[in-house]
Every structure is written in C-alpha cells, then in structure tokens.
C-alpha cells in the first residue's frame, strides 16, 4: 500500500472504533474506560492526520503537535487499562508523558537538535506501552483471553517503538520535524494499522468478558452478604463427594440463635446489617480454598477441604467465638448474637449430598437442644445400599 492509503486506513479504523466506544459509554456502566478508549482513538486519528499533512503545516506545529497527540492517546490507553484493572489512576497519567515530551521538544527545537526530541518521543511512547502491558497483566484479567490479545498488541508497539528509537539514533535522527521519511515508514504505518485493529477488537471483547464474568460470579453469590449461595455450595459439595480425591473434609452447618428476635425488636434493616457483619467476620477467618455460603435466612454453611477432624472443630469453634464477640450499632452494648453448629468430618465416600446434609442438620439441632452457642459432631453416616 502507498502511504496515503495507509494513513487513510488507519484514520478510518480509528474513527469507527472511537464512535463505537463513545456510543458504549452512554449505555454501559462503568463508562470511564469506554470514554478513555474513545479519546485514545480520536487523538490517534488526529495525530496521524497531522503526520500525513505535516509538509503543509508551519514548522513548529509539525514539530510539536503530532507527537504530543500521539502520547496523549497512549496516555488515554494506559488510563483505560488501569481503570479496567481497578488500579489507582488519574488524569496525570494522560498529561504527564505528553508534557515531558513537550518540555524536551521545546529545548531540542531551540537548539535545532531534532534527534533529541525524536528519541524522547519514542522512549516515552515505549514506556507507555510497557506500563499498559503491566496493567493488562493484573490479576483482574486472569483467565480473560482478550487481555492476552491486548498485551500482544501493546508488545508489538513497544518493540516497534524501541526499534524506531534505535533506528533513528543510528541514522542521526530526522533532519527536521515530523516522522522520519525513510523506506520503512510504510512498515510503521502497517504496524499501526495492525495495532489499532487488534486493540479495537480486543478492547470490546475484554470489556464484555469482564461483564460476563461479573454475571457468572453474581449468579454464584448471595446478593445481601456476598457469601456463596445454596446452589454454589451444593455444587462444591457434590464435587467433593464425586471427585477422585478422597481426602477428608469438614462441613460446618450453623445458624444464628434467636435471630427472629433481632428482626422483631430492631427491624429487618438491622437484621440485614447483622447478617452482613456475620458474613464478613466468617469470611475473614477462612482459608482461600474454603467455601462459605448462605443457605437462606440466618442459615450458613462452610466447606473445609483437606482438613483434619481436630482442625475442622477448631475452625468451627473459632467462627462461633468470633460471632459471639460481635457488637452492633443498632443494639445495646450487652447485646450478643450466638451461633449453633453441626459438623461433619470424613471423606464422604459413597454418601449422597442429601444424606450428608441431613446428618449435619440433625447435629445442628442437637446443639440447639443442648443449650445453643455450641458445636456438635454428626454421628457416623452409613451409605445407602
């Protein structure tokens, strides 16, 4: 392709994606990253337009404006990546790189050292690409295929920026403002076209992948407490019972004693507050691989994979103790919520989910009948023939 065609193709693709991103920003929340992507594409299109017509521009405009727009665009890309990754970010991420370039470029222009500004623009550009790659490697993107596409796209541009820096310095830099008009200029523009196509497509994909993940996660969670719901709990329990590993596990089934009195005396909002506080307390005292679920009302359960009988009891007793230590703003200082629990320990060999739940439920009610605020082990369970 000739240079005019390459410039036109880049600007057209950038414009299409910019319109798409800005349209999405009015319909989808959160919208910050959509607007950052839209701004990045608009700025990139403007930068390429200035590069394309630089021969007809005043020297100072051709010298300062295109690279400034380019760096502002990649600052927006970094800003969007950090927004999606839930990392701290502010407008300075967009403005600082371009401002640093302008400072160097003004000095370089005043002493007619165009190579200095050219090197500064490419070094800053490369660092922005590397910082954006770092954002897309954050844990929040783990398992998202589209994030890999974005990482590869920015890696391509980072490598291209580094090569452009070395190539420019090896040739002594450009003889004047603007792009180096050499035989590989069309390769740079072809790389840019590949980049804008990849980032446009994968940006759309990664955002929707995150939305799909959030919906999947919401379907597994209790909306009030954030604990897993009954469906997820039963699925995890069935995996333990049907899996090839026959390691011992613990199953703790507990509910809050006399909880109906909380709702009756202090109101349902107070009851919800208590459930949330209990859930946060329980979650904070479990291992990463444990499964804590709200089964309904004030009824909860905890799956403890790969644990000894003694340790399973210690975990259950610690949870009981931590719940009883909680204080609530809606109630007097002396007010306490306690929990009664039943606990199963074993490998679940040849047991059905219903058998196991019935046995541990029975031991829970033994705890209640024996005075509450205590834990009772389930009796050995015989598998159905």
Secondary structure, 3 states (H helix, E strand, C coil): CCHHHHHHHHHHHHHHHHHHHHHHHCCCCCCHHHHHHHHHHHHHHHHHHHHHCHHHCCHHHHHHHHHHHHHHHHHHHHHHHHHHCCCCCCCHHHHHHHHHHHHHHHHHHHCCCHHHHHHHHHHHHHHHHHHHHHHHCCHHHCCCHHHHHHHHHHHHHHHHHHHHHHHHHHCCCCCCCCCCCCCCHHHHHHHHHHHHHHHHHHHHHHHHHHHHHHHHHHHHECCCCCCECHHHHHHHHHHHHHCCCCCCEEEEEEEECCHHHHHHHHCHHHHHHHHHHHHHHHHHCCCCCCEEEEEECCEEEEEEECCCHHHHHHHHHHHHHHHHCCCCCCCCCCCCCCEEEEEEEECCCCCCHHHHHHHHHHHHHHHHHCCCCCEEECCCCCCCC
